[in-house]
Every structure is written in C-alpha cells, then in structure tokens.
Amino acid sequence: MKQEFLTKQNDRSLPDLFNTIQRCAYQLSTVSSIYKSRVASYDWKLMTETQSLKDELEQEKGQSSKLSAAIEKLEEKVALFESKTTADAAPSGVEKSHGEEADPPAKAP
C-alpha cells in the first residue's frame, strides 16, 4: 500500500515537474530575449555615441590644423615685421645705443 501510494505520488509529480521545467524554460527564454534586445539597444547607443565622438574629434583636428596654419602665418608676418622695423630703425652702418639717436655717417665730399 505504501509502495502504491509512492508510485502514484511519483506519477503525479512527474507531470508537475515537467510543467515546472517548461515554465522555467519559457521564463528563461523571455528573460534571454529581453536581455538580448537591451544589449542590442545599448550596443547601438554606444556605437552612435562613439561615432559622434569620432566626428567631433575629426572636427577638432581640422580646427586645430587650421589654427596651426594661421599661427604659422602670423609668426611669418611677425618675423617679416620685425625684420622691416629693424631695417628701418637702423640703416646700414649706423648703430643706435640705448635710447640715443646716432649721428648719420658723414658723407664724403
């Protein structure tokens, strides 16, 4: 009698166990699909943000190179201006001391 009861109990619990396994598998599948969609969404966001940052970096590099070129041009202009002012301030053969005007060279008769 005890054996018969246990057999009937096991027979009933087997379908319950199978149903429980099926429910768990379905829930796992649902959670897995939700996880995959979220990961895909995060991947997409990360990819677009990365591309946006790359684009910004390229723009910054472009602006940086433009600024470097402008700085070089300004440095050339400053050097040219300094050479002109040095040439204008002291004609050849005449040196000026600190704050004093030098006499122009005497002309030969």
Steps between C-alpha positions, in 0.01 A plus 500: 500500500779736587680406181183560301455846654859598424466381142182702453664800666802469268274463199321821592815691579665411170250704291525782755876491473476502121262800511734681737793435269297631205405817691861556601617449142239750374599755765865449420426549131305819577773638722761407241315681221451808720868494589602463136280791392637720778856407416431574133350835601799584717736389224319727256516794741866436568577473130318826416664684791840368396443614143385840624815536709715394203330764285560766766864396524542531123344848511732599783799369305389702198464813710832430666678471167335822382613674817852364458513631144369839615760512778778421253381780269488742792849397609626562145334842497649584840846394381458707184377799702791467745749482216344810338497699824858399573604602150306830524627581849868458426615570146810313396816622668314686777457349841286652769577473866239469769252781448742729317485605141818428310642757262473404139830406337691791357480529125822527308536825300 
